[in-house]
Amino acid sequence: MRAGHVCSVLASLMLVWLGVAAAQEASSWKTLSGKAPAIIANGGFSGLFPDSSEDAYGFVKYSSSPDTILYCDVRLTKDDVGICLPNIKMDTCTDISDVYKQGQKRYLVNDVPTSGWFSVDYSITELDQVTLMRSINSRSPRFDANFYPPLAVEDVQSKFKPPGIWLNVQHDRFYNQFNLSMRNYIISVSKRVVINYISSPEVSFLSSILGRVSNKTKLVFRFLDESTLEPSMNKTYGSMLKNLTFVKTFASGMLVPKSYIWPTSPDNYLQPHTSLVEDAHKAGLEIYAADFANDFVFSYNLSYDPLAEYLSFVDNGVFSVDGVLSDFPVTPSEAIGCFTNLNKSNTDHGKPLIISHNGASGDYPGCTDLAYQKAVDDGADVIDCPVQVTKDGVLVCMSSVDLMNDTTVARSQFASQTAVITDIQSGSGVFTFNLTWDDIVKNLRPQISTPFTGYRLDRNPRYRNAGNFMRLSDFLNFTIDKDLSGIMISIEHAAFVAEKLGFDVVDTVIKALGDAGYNNQTAQKVMIQSTNSSVLEKFKQQTKYDLVYMINEEVRDAAPSSLADIKKFASAVSVHTSSVFPQTDFFTMYKTNLVQTLQTAGLSVYVYTLMNEFVSQAYDFFSDATVQINWYVKGAGVDGLITEFPATARRYKLNNCMNRGSSTPIFMDPARAGGLMQTLSKTAQPPALAPSPLLTDSDVAEPPLPPARSSNNSTAVTHSGATRMHARATHILVLVILSMLFAWSSLV
């Protein structure tokens, strides 16, 4: 019996051991070492501050993983000091052309005559008068006013004490023209500063320091564009990929543009990944990927989500690179620290509630079958239908009553039916109630929304006009058996439709919901959203749906009287993102009390509209939609997110750092609103904005909805205000022409 007990214990221990081993195996990284990929901050946090500046390096500590490595492109001064500069031409990244106006020179750089200002012409003392500036013009110029003299390599070590330093050396032969030796400098500085990595795109340079620096320093061969010639061997970098065993003779790793691993098509869609990572690992080489920046345009497949891009390099189930070189180290910190090995089968519908905005309208034309299916697939908790009425009285899901916004009506035979209806909008449009349902489905195509075309940020152009329009009845039939916690029906212009078109939207929506079986089930709740209290009050009288009042203006808080009014007809409120974190010139100013005020009154708060594109976000969010979500969920405590990219919000809800409390990593801890703006010099700070207004009861209160104008058939909708206005304009034009003809005939 004792022997049997011992065997049982041993068997149990063996099972435990096997379980631990299996868990360790499952959690091991597919890097060469099996350790987590390295995060290398390219010139520090250079996506925000000038590359290699004191704030760029210093900010890494307060925003990124504590093991983030600081990267420095080394340039030599004429007194043989190594400084960190992102470009050999100082006029591209400093104000040197203003400080030393006569300093422009023309030198050979890799045998190419190049004009500019160069560090070899100045001592470190002379360069103390120069300030670093942004090297990418699309980034904020406001940090350029902060005075950032170039930093020596020793300064990076002493000031920031990073866990690792990566020195990149280019144009080695250039310095020989001035009796300077980059080789000697690197060997010398490595005796004073712990250098963890040294990279170079020049075989001869790496070979020259091999065995002359610490064996703990990794030598990394940097590959440039595939068609570029390597200067010491006169071979293209692309051809050198075919001989990785040769690279292994002088380097322990390779740094490549990310496109070497995930190439893109000419129209910017991802192609299948190459075998380069596996090939490098088979050759015993670590492989690092470069060119990551949250504010660059990347493949449409990634939906403008930089976190998704990092995950495709480190957590794709096939391979993992050994490190990433990034201008925004906070995002790979999130990816590696919190978003790998997620349980994507988890469909928890708890807070924050993910509510789609016209479906997944960031990926497909809004309110189409494709957009709604993707929203469901991406894990939305609630999908929405903004209802509009057609000429023949059909309720359709359409983002706007104006078909000019998200359909091809401007290129159709109906383009001439434009009219101005001031009750709806100030500009002209072609409205849904001008056309029948058949007119729409047979002659128009959906059109994906492109809110940032001015920045050349298109959305999924291959599917620009894909998908099918949906009636409300189609939408309800689609949603009723889906894994959703609810649906949201948005209603606007109900008073106009009732008074001018003789159509009762509220009654028709209630009937449609009943016909679809929504009144006889409890699996999904029905949410009705409107900016009009009169609409919600009528629903309150006739149904038990969840009612959501949308505040369609930016407000800083809500007066008690307005709260009392809202609670009469709604249980939740939708607020604009800027009503929570007001902004000036893309910098957050402060956090308002609005969310707390509404929640204290017993109202849930949903924030709208979240988008992935970096130009939709404040600089405080680091061009990262996940950081933005984290601010609103953890920083402001909202109950729900109304988003055009539900996948980004769903992944956030699944992250491994969600409930760590006081042990939450610093990169998942929202910063203080307005803090980033305080890092600007006073002369560069944007002007303060006047506070947003307070929501009052007069903003909320409305007269009851007017009864629908009497109508025996759908022709009431045909004779819309728009049609009458168009006919009146035509009549006036005819009169003018007749008058001109009469005057002309009189003269004759």
C-alpha positions in Angstrom: 0.0 0.0 0.0 2.9 2.3 0.9 4.5 1.5 -2.5 1.2 2.2 -4.2 0.9 5.5 -2.4 4.5 6.5 -3.3 3.7 5.6 -7.0 0.6 7.7 -6.8 2.4 10.7 -5.4 5.2 10.3 -8.0 2.5 10.1 -10.7 0.8 13.2 -9.4 4.1 15.0 -9.2 4.9 13.9 -12.7 1.6 15.2 -14.0 2.2 18.5 -12.2 5.7 18.7 -13.7 4.4 17.9 -17.2 1.7 20.5 -16.7 4.3 23.1 -15.7 6.6 22.1 -18.6 3.7 22.3 -21.0 2.8 25.7 -19.7 6.3 26.9 -20.1 6.5 25.4 -23.6 3.2 27.1 -24.5 4.4 30.4 -23.2 7.9 30.4 -24.6 8.7 32.9 -27.3 9.6 31.8 -30.9 12.7 34.0 -30.7 16.2 32.5 -31.1 16.8 32.7 -27.4 13.3 31.8 -26.3 13.1 35.1 -24.4 10.7 37.9 -25.1 11.6 40.2 -28.0 13.7 43.2 -27.3 12.2 46.7 -27.5 14.5 49.3 -29.0 13.5 52.9 -28.7 14.7 54.6 -31.9 16.3 57.8 -30.8 14.2 57.5 -27.6 10.5 58.3 -27.9 11.2 60.0 -31.3 7.6 59.7 -32.5 6.8 62.6 -30.1 10.0 64.5 -29.2 12.9 65.4 -31.5 15.0 62.2 -32.2 17.8 61.6 -29.7 16.8 64.6 -27.6 16.9 64.6 -23.8 13.1 64.4 -23.5 13.0 61.7 -26.2 15.4 59.5 -24.2 14.0 60.5 -20.8 10.4 59.9 -21.7 11.0 56.2 -22.4 11.4 55.5 -18.7 7.9 56.9 -18.0 6.0 55.4 -20.8 7.5 52.1 -21.9 8.7 48.7 -20.6 11.5 49.1 -18.1 13.8 46.9 -20.2 13.6 49.1 -23.3 16.9 49.7 -25.0 17.9 53.2 -26.1 19.1 53.4 -29.7 21.6 56.1 -30.9 22.8 56.8 -34.4 26.4 57.8 -33.7 28.1 60.8 -35.5 31.6 62.1 -34.8 32.4 65.8 -34.1 35.7 67.3 -35.2 37.1 66.8 -31.7 36.3 63.1 -31.9 33.2 63.1 -29.7 30.4 60.7 -30.6 27.0 62.3 -30.5 23.5 60.9 -31.2 21.9 62.3 -34.4 19.3 60.6 -36.7 20.9 61.9 -39.9 24.4 62.6 -41.1 23.1 66.0 -42.4 22.6 68.0 -39.3 20.4 70.5 -41.2 17.7 67.8 -41.4 17.3 67.4 -37.7 18.7 70.5 -36.0 18.6 74.3 -36.4 22.3 74.4 -37.3 21.6 76.3 -40.5 20.2 79.2 -38.5 23.0 79.1 -35.9 25.9 78.8 -38.4 24.5 80.3 -41.5 27.8 80.0 -43.5 28.4 76.4 -42.5 27.1 74.5 -45.5 29.7 72.2 -47.1 29.8 69.6 -49.8 31.4 66.2 -49.1 31.4 62.7 -50.5 29.1 60.4 -48.5 29.4 56.8 -49.8 30.9 58.3 -53.0 27.8 60.6 -53.5 28.4 64.4 -53.4 26.2 65.7 -50.6 25.6 69.2 -49.5 24.6 70.2 -45.9 25.9 70.9 -42.4 28.0 68.1 -40.9 29.1 67.3 -37.4 32.7 66.9 -38.5 33.0 70.7 -38.9 32.1 71.5 -35.3 33.4 70.7 -31.8 31.1 69.5 -29.1 31.3 72.9 -27.5 30.1 74.6 -30.7 27.3 72.2 -31.0 26.0 73.1 -27.6 24.5 76.2 -29.3 22.5 74.0 -31.6 19.1 72.5 -30.8 17.6 69.2 -32.0 14.4 69.5 -34.0 11.9 67.0 -35.5 13.3 65.2 -38.5 9.9 64.2 -39.9 7.9 67.3 -40.8 4.5 65.7 -40.3 5.1 65.5 -36.6 4.3 68.3 -34.1 6.6 71.3 -34.4 5.8 72.5 -30.9 8.6 70.5 -29.2 11.2 72.2 -31.5 11.0 75.3 -29.3 12.4 73.3 -26.4 16.2 73.7 -26.4 17.8 70.2 -26.9 21.5 70.3 -27.6 22.9 67.1 -29.1 23.9 64.4 -26.5 27.1 62.5 -26.4 27.0 58.7 -26.0 28.3 59.1 -22.5 25.4 61.5 -21.7 22.9 58.8 -22.7 24.5 56.4 -20.2 24.9 58.9 -17.3 21.6 60.8 -17.6 19.2 57.9 -18.2 21.0 54.8 -17.0 19.1 52.6 -19.5 19.1 48.8 -19.2 20.8 48.7 -22.6 22.3 50.9 -25.3 22.4 50.2 -29.0 24.8 52.2 -31.2 24.3 52.3 -34.9 27.3 53.3 -37.1 26.9 54.3 -40.7 29.2 56.0 -43.2 32.4 54.7 -41.6 34.5 55.7 -44.6 33.1 59.3 -44.5 35.0 60.1 -41.3 38.3 58.9 -42.7 38.3 62.0 -44.9 38.8 64.1 -41.8 41.4 61.9 -40.0 38.7 60.5 -37.7 38.2 56.9 -37.0 34.8 55.5 -36.1 36.4 52.2 -35.4 38.8 53.7 -32.8 36.0 55.7 -31.3 33.7 52.7 -30.8 36.5 50.6 -29.3 37.3 53.5 -27.0 33.8 54.3 -25.9 33.0 50.7 -25.2 35.6 50.7 -22.4 33.8 53.6 -20.7 30.1 52.8 -21.5 28.4 49.4 -21.5 27.3 49.0 -25.1 24.9 46.1 -25.6 24.5 46.3 -29.4 26.5 47.7 -32.2 24.9 47.7 -35.7 26.1 48.9 -39.1 25.2 48.4 -42.7 28.9 48.0 -43.6 30.5 44.6 -43.5 34.0 46.1 -43.3 33.2 48.1 -40.2 31.7 45.2 -38.2 34.6 43.0 -39.3 37.1 45.6 -38.0 35.7 45.7 -34.5 35.0 41.9 -34.2 36.9 40.7 -31.2 37.9 44.2 -30.2 34.8 45.0 -28.1 33.3 43.0 -25.3 32.1 39.6 -26.2 28.8 40.6 -24.4 28.3 43.2 -27.1 26.2 41.9 -29.9 27.2 42.9 -33.4 24.3 43.3 -35.8 24.4 43.7 -39.5 21.9 46.3 -40.7 20.3 45.6 -44.1 19.1 48.6 -46.0 16.8 48.7 -49.0 17.2 45.5 -51.1 18.4 47.3 -54.2 21.0 49.4 -52.3 24.6 48.5 -52.7 26.6 47.6 -49.5 29.6 50.0 -49.8 32.4 47.7 -48.8 31.4 44.6 -50.9 29.5 46.3 -53.8 26.7 43.8 -53.5 23.0 44.6 -53.0 21.5 44.0 -49.6 18.9 41.9 -51.3 21.5 39.5 -52.7 23.2 39.2 -49.3 20.0 37.7 -47.9 20.9 34.6 -49.8 24.1 34.0 -47.8 23.2 34.3 -44.1 26.0 31.9 -43.2 28.4 34.6 -44.4 26.6 37.2 -42.2 27.1 34.9 -39.2 30.9 35.1 -39.7 31.0 38.7 -38.5 27.7 39.3 -36.7 25.4 37.6 -34.2 22.2 39.3 -35.6 20.6 41.2 -38.4 18.4 44.3 -38.4 16.1 44.5 -41.4 13.3 46.7 -42.7 10.0 45.2 -41.6 9.0 44.9 -45.3 11.7 42.1 -45.6 9.4 40.0 -43.3 5.9 41.2 -44.2 6.0 42.6 -47.8 3.1 44.6 -49.1 1.5 44.7 -52.5 1.7 47.8 -54.7 -1.7 48.9 -53.4 -0.5 48.5 -49.8 -2.0 45.2 -48.7 -0.1 42.6 -46.8 1.5 39.7 -48.8 2.3 36.3 -47.2 5.2 36.6 -44.8 8.6 35.5 -46.0 10.7 32.8 -44.4 13.4 35.3 -43.4 12.9 35.0 -39.6 13.0 31.2 -39.7 16.0 31.3 -42.1 17.9 33.7 -39.8 17.2 31.5 -36.8 18.4 28.4 -38.6 21.6 30.2 -39.4 22.0 31.1 -35.7 21.3 34.8 -36.2 19.0 36.9 -34.2 16.7 39.1 -36.4 15.4 42.5 -35.5 12.8 44.5 -37.4 13.0 48.2 -38.1 10.9 51.1 -39.4 8.1 50.9 -36.9 6.2 54.1 -36.2 2.6 54.6 -35.2 2.2 57.7 -37.4 3.4 56.1 -40.6 1.0 54.7 -43.2 1.0 50.9 -43.0 -0.9 48.1 -44.7 -4.7 48.4 -45.0 -5.0 44.9 -43.5 -4.0 46.3 -40.2 -6.9 48.9 -40.0 -4.5 51.7 -38.8 -3.9 49.7 -35.6 -0.1 49.8 -34.8 -0.5 47.3 -32.0 -1.9 44.8 -34.5 1.2 45.3 -36.6 3.6 44.5 -33.7 1.6 41.4 -32.8 2.0 40.2 -36.4 5.8 40.2 -35.8 5.9 38.7 -32.3 2.7 36.7 -31.8 1.6 35.2 -35.1 1.9 31.5 -34.1 4.7 30.8 -36.6 7.7 33.0 -35.7 8.8 35.9 -33.6 11.4 38.5 -34.4 14.0 38.9 -31.7 13.3 42.7 -31.3 11.6 45.7 -32.8 13.1 49.2 -33.4 10.3 51.7 -32.8 9.7 55.5 -32.7 6.9 54.8 -30.2 8.2 52.2 -27.7 5.0 52.3 -25.7 3.2 50.2 -28.3 5.6 47.2 -28.5 5.7 47.4 -24.7 1.9 46.8 -24.7 2.1 44.2 -27.4 4.8 42.1 -25.6 3.8 42.8 -22.1 0.0 42.5 -22.2 -1.4 41.4 -25.6 0.2 38.1 -26.5 -1.3 34.7 -26.1 -4.8 36.2 -25.5 -7.8 33.9 -25.1 -9.7 35.2 -28.1 -12.6 32.8 -27.5 -13.6 34.9 -24.5 -16.8 36.8 -25.5 -17.5 38.4 -22.2 -20.1 41.2 -22.6 -19.1 43.1 -19.5 -17.7 46.6 -19.3 -16.6 48.5 -21.2 -19.5 47.8 -23.6 -18.3 47.8 -27.2 -20.9 49.5 -29.4 -20.3 49.6 -33.2 -20.6 52.9 -35.1 -22.4 51.9 -38.4 -20.9 48.4 -37.9 -17.2 48.0 -38.4 -17.3 51.1 -40.6 -13.5 51.6 -40.4 -13.0 48.4 -42.5 -16.1 48.3 -44.8 -18.8 50.8 -46.0 -20.9 51.5 -43.0 -24.3 50.0 -42.4 -23.7 47.2 -44.9 -23.9 43.5 -44.4 -20.1 43.3 -44.6 -19.7 46.0 -41.9 -22.2 44.3 -39.6 -20.8 40.8 -40.0 -17.2 42.1 -39.3 -18.5 43.9 -36.2 -19.9 40.6 -35.0 -16.8 38.7 -35.9 -14.6 41.3 -34.2 -16.4 40.9 -30.9 -18.7 43.9 -30.7 -21.2 43.7 -27.8 -23.8 45.9 -29.5 -24.2 46.7 -33.2 -26.1 49.7 -34.3 -28.5 50.7 -37.0 -29.1 54.5 -37.6 -32.6 54.4 -39.3 -33.6 56.6 -42.2 -36.9 56.6 -44.1 -37.1 56.2 -47.9 -39.6 57.8 -50.3 -41.8 54.7 -50.1 -41.7 54.5 -46.4 -39.1 51.8 -45.9 -36.8 52.1 -42.9 -33.2 51.6 -43.8 -29.9 51.5 -41.9 -27.9 54.4 -43.3 -25.2 56.4 -41.5 -26.9 59.7 -42.6 -30.2 60.9 -44.1 -28.0 62.6 -46.7 -27.0 60.0 -49.3 -24.1 62.1 -50.4 -22.2 61.0 -47.4 -21.7 57.3 -47.8 -23.2 56.2 -51.1 -22.4 56.8 -54.8 -25.4 59.0 -55.4 -23.2 61.9 -56.6 -22.3 59.7 -59.6 -25.8 58.5 -60.3 -28.8 59.8 -62.2 -30.2 61.1 -58.8 -27.4 63.6 -58.4 -29.6 66.4 -59.8 -32.1 65.9 -56.9 -29.9 68.0 -54.5 -31.8 70.3 -52.2 -31.1 72.4 -49.1 -33.3 71.5 -46.1 -32.3 73.8 -43.3 -34.2 71.7 -40.8 -31.7 68.9 -41.4 -28.4 70.5 -42.5 -27.1 73.8 -43.9 -25.6 72.3 -47.0 -27.3 70.7 -50.0 -27.9 66.9 -50.2 -29.8 64.1 -51.7 -31.9 62.6 -49.0 -33.1 59.1 -48.4 -36.7 60.3 -48.5 -36.1 61.5 -52.1 -35.6 58.0 -53.3 -37.5 54.7 -53.0 -35.8 51.6 -51.6 -35.6 50.2 -55.2 -34.0 53.4 -56.4 -31.3 52.9 -53.8 -30.6 49.2 -54.0 -30.7 49.1 -57.8 -28.8 52.2 -58.7 -26.5 53.1 -55.8 -23.5 51.4 -54.1 -22.3 51.9 -50.6 -19.2 54.0 -50.1 -16.7 53.6 -47.3 -16.3 56.6 -45.0 -13.0 58.4 -45.4 -12.8 61.0 -42.7 -9.1 61.7 -43.2 -8.5 61.9 -46.9 -6.8 65.2 -46.3 -4.1 63.2 -44.7 -4.1 60.6 -47.4 -5.4 58.0 -45.0 -7.8 56.0 -47.1 -9.7 53.0 -45.7 -9.7 49.6 -47.4 -9.8 50.9 -51.0 -10.2 47.4 -52.5 -13.6 47.3 -50.7 -14.5 51.0 -51.2 -17.9 50.2 -52.6 -18.4 46.7 -51.3 -21.3 45.2 -49.4 -25.1 45.6 -49.6 -27.5 48.1 -48.1 -29.8 46.8 -45.3 -33.3 47.6 -44.4 -34.1 47.7 -40.7 -36.0 44.4 -41.1 -32.8 42.9 -42.7 -30.7 44.2 -39.8 -33.1 42.7 -37.2 -33.2 39.3 -38.9 -29.4 39.3 -39.1 -28.8 40.2 -35.4 -31.4 38.2 -33.5 -29.4 35.0 -33.4 -25.9 36.5 -33.1 -23.7 36.5 -30.0 -24.5 40.1 -29.0 -25.6 41.6 -25.7 -27.9 43.9 -27.6 -28.6 46.1 -30.6 -28.8 49.9 -30.8 -31.3 51.8 -33.0 -30.4 55.4 -33.6 -33.1 57.9 -34.6 -32.8 61.5 -35.7 -35.0 64.0 -37.5 -38.2 62.2 -36.2 -40.1 65.5 -35.8 -39.3 66.6 -39.4 -40.3 63.2 -40.8 -43.6 63.3 -38.9 -44.5 66.9 -39.7 -43.2 67.1 -43.3 -43.5 63.6 -44.5 -46.3 62.2 -42.5 -44.3 59.3 -41.2 -44.1 58.1 -37.6 -40.6 56.7 -37.2 -41.1 55.7 -33.5 -44.2 53.6 -34.1 -42.7 52.0 -37.2 -39.5 51.0 -35.3 -41.5 49.5 -32.5 -43.6 47.5 -34.9 -40.4 46.3 -36.8 -38.9 45.2 -33.5 -42.0 43.3 -32.6 -42.3 41.6 -36.0 -38.7 40.5 -35.7 -39.3 38.8 -32.3 -37.4 41.3 -30.2 -40.3 41.8 -27.8 -40.4 38.1 -27.0 -36.7 37.4 -26.1 -34.4 38.4 -23.3 -31.0 37.4 -24.8 -30.4 40.7 -26.4 -31.5 44.1 -25.1 -32.8 46.8 -27.4 -31.2 50.2 -27.0 -32.7 53.3 -28.6 -30.4 56.3 -29.1 -31.3 59.8 -30.1 -30.2 63.4 -29.6 -33.9 64.3 -29.2 -35.5 63.9 -25.8 -38.9 63.9 -27.5 -38.0 60.7 -29.3 -36.9 58.9 -26.2 -39.9 60.2 -24.2 -42.2 58.6 -26.7 -40.3 55.3 -26.5 -40.4 55.5 -22.7 -44.2 55.7 -22.9 -44.6 52.7 -25.2 -41.7 50.3 -24.4 -39.2 49.0 -21.9 -36.2 49.4 -24.1 -32.9 50.9 -22.8 -32.9 54.5 -23.8 -29.7 56.4 -24.6 -29.5 60.2 -24.8 -26.8 61.4 -27.1 -25.3 64.9 -26.3 -24.3 66.2 -29.7 -22.2 69.1 -28.5 -19.1 69.3 -26.4 -19.9 70.1 -22.8 -17.7 70.2 -19.7 -20.4 69.1 -17.2 -24.1 68.7 -16.6 -26.2 70.9 -14.4 -28.4 69.1 -11.8 -31.5 70.2 -13.6 -30.4 68.6 -16.8 -29.7 65.4 -15.0 -33.1 65.3 -13.6 -34.6 65.8 -17.0 -32.5 63.1 -18.6 -33.3 60.5 -15.9 -37.0 60.9 -16.8 -36.5 59.2 -20.2 -33.0 57.6 -20.4 -30.7 55.3 -18.5 -27.5 56.1 -20.4 -25.8 59.0 -22.1 -23.5 59.1 -25.1 -20.9 61.9 -24.9 -18.2 63.2 -27.3 -14.6 62.2 -26.7 -13.7 65.9 -26.3 -16.3 66.3 -23.6 -14.2 64.0 -21.5 -10.7 65.2 -22.4 -10.9 68.6 -24.1 -8.1 69.3 -26.5 -6.3 72.2 -28.0 -4.1 71.7 -31.0 -4.1 68.0 -30.4 -3.0 68.2 -26.8 -5.3 67.2 -24.0 -6.0 70.0 -21.5 -7.6 68.4 -18.5 -10.2 65.8 -17.6 -13.7 67.1 -17.1 -16.1 66.0 -14.4 -18.8 65.0 -16.9 -18.4 61.2 -16.7 -18.4 61.2 -12.9 -21.4 63.6 -12.7 -23.5 61.4 -15.0 -22.5 58.2 -13.3 -23.2 59.6 -9.9 -26.7 60.4 -11.1 -27.1 56.7 -12.0 -26.6 57.1 -15.8 -24.2 54.9 -17.8 -21.8 56.8 -20.0 -20.7 55.8 -23.5 -18.1 57.8 -25.4 -18.1 58.4 -29.2 -16.6 58.1 -31.8 -13.4 56.2 -31.5 -11.2 55.6 -34.6 -7.9 54.0 -35.1 -6.3 56.6 -37.4 -3.6 58.5 -35.4 -4.8 61.9 -36.7 -8.1 61.4 -34.8 -6.2 61.3 -31.5 -4.5 63.7 -29.2 -0.7 63.5 -29.0 -1.1 62.3 -25.5 -2.4 59.0 -26.9 0.9 58.4 -28.8 -0.8 57.7 -32.1 -2.1 54.4 -30.6 -5.8 53.6 -30.5 -5.2 51.2 -27.6 -3.7 54.0 -25.5 -6.7 56.1 -26.3 -9.1 53.4 -25.2 -7.2 52.9 -22.0 -7.5 56.6 -21.2 -11.3 56.5 -21.5 -11.7 53.2 -19.7 -9.2 53.4 -16.9 -8.6 57.2 -16.9 -12.2 58.3 -17.2 -14.1 55.2 -16.2 -16.6 55.2 -19.1 -19.1 52.3 -19.4 -18.9 51.9 -23.1 -17.0 52.7 -26.3 -18.7 53.6 -29.6 -16.2 52.7 -32.2 -15.7 52.2 -35.9 -13.1 49.5 -35.2 -14.6 47.0 -32.7 -11.7 44.6 -33.1 -9.3 47.1 -31.4 -11.7 47.5 -28.5 -12.4 43.8 -28.1 -8.7 43.0 -28.0 -8.3 45.7 -25.3 -10.9 43.9 -23.1 -8.9 40.7 -23.4 -5.5 42.1 -22.5 -3.5 40.3 -19.8 -2.9 43.5 -17.8 -6.5 44.4 -17.4 -7.0 43.6 -13.7 -3.5 43.9 -12.2 -4.4 46.7 -9.9 -1.3 48.3 -8.4 1.0 46.0 -10.4 -0.3 47.4 -13.7 2.7 48.2 -16.0 3.5 51.8 -16.4 2.7 51.7 -20.1 -0.9 50.6 -19.3 -1.4 53.3 -16.7 -3.0 56.4 -18.2 -1.1 59.6 -17.8 -2.5 62.8 -16.4 -4.5 64.9 -18.9 -2.7 68.0 -19.8 0.7 66.6 -18.7 2.2 66.4 -22.1 1.4 70.0 -22.9 3.3 71.1 -19.8 6.5 69.7 -21.3 6.4 72.4 -24.0 8.2 75.6 -23.5 5.8 78.4 -22.5 6.3 80.2 -25.9 5.3 77.0 -27.7 2.2 76.1 -25.7 -1.0 76.3 -27.7 -3.5 79.0 -26.7 -6.0 78.0 -24.0 -9.5 77.4 -25.2 -12.6 78.8 -23.6 -14.3 76.1 -21.4 -17.1 74.2 -23.1 -20.6 75.0 -22.0 -22.5 73.4 -19.2 -25.4 71.1 -20.2 -28.6 72.6 -18.9 -32.2 71.6 -18.8 -33.0 74.0 -21.7 -30.6 72.0 -23.8 -32.5 68.8 -23.0 -36.1 69.8 -22.9 -38.1 69.5 -26.1 -41.8 69.7 -27.0 -43.5 66.3 -27.7 -43.1 64.8 -31.2 -45.8 66.1 -33.5 -48.2 63.6 -34.8 -47.5 62.2 -38.2 -49.3 64.3 -40.9 -52.4 62.5 -42.1 -51.7 60.3 -45.1 -53.6 57.5 -46.8 -50.6 56.1 -48.7 -46.9 56.4 -49.2 -47.3 59.3 -51.6 -47.0 61.6 -48.6 -43.3 60.7 -48.4 -43.0 61.4 -52.1 -44.0 65.0 -51.7 -41.2 65.8 -49.4 -40.0 69.3 -48.5 -36.9 68.6 -50.6 -39.0 67.6 -53.7 -41.2 70.7 -53.3 -38.1 72.9 -52.9 -36.5 71.4 -56.0 -39.8 71.9 -58.0 -40.1 75.5 -56.7 -36.5 76.2 -57.9 -37.3 74.7 -61.3 -40.5 76.8 -61.5 -38.5 80.0 -60.7 -35.9 79.1 -63.3 -38.6 78.7 -66.0 -40.1 82.0 -65.1 -36.7 83.7 -65.4 -36.0 82.2 -68.8 -39.5 83.2 -70.1 -39.0 86.8 -68.8 -35.6 86.9 -70.6 -37.1 85.6 -73.8 -40.0 88.2 -73.6 -37.5 91.0 -73.0 -35.4 89.9 -75.9 -38.4 89.6 -78.2 -39.5 93.2 -77.2 -36.1 94.5 -78.2 -36.2 92.8 -81.6 
